[in-house]
């Protein structure tokens, strides 16, 4: 399996959630990029978020967002020269 543009768009949405406050949701407005709107719909279809335009993370979505944000943190660390 490889990272498709669709999966990357979904990861980008998951990275926007504030993991420090699970009561804080996310709204993907219809004026957002079509890529973001479609990614939010797919995340909802997969049971990761509560609404087609964002909402809150489900239990599975919280796990996915934690992993996605951890991966970003790991990959963003620059190795010493």
Phi, psi and omega in degrees: 000140178237168179280108177275163176302327179293316178295321179297319178298321178293318177298322179296322177293314180299328181289343181280341183288141178274106182286344179283344181219095183288350176275358179264119181265193183220141178237119175263103183290154180295344176274358176293170180299146177304327179298317180290319179298315180294322179295319178297319178299316180295320178296322176294315179300329180274357178081023182265334177229158190277338182231156180294340180247025178124253182081224182244161175285139169281178178301315178294321179296323177298316177301314182296316180296320177299315180295316180298314181290325175296317179299317177300318179297315181297314184286337181278347180287126179275137177284145178298146181283000000 
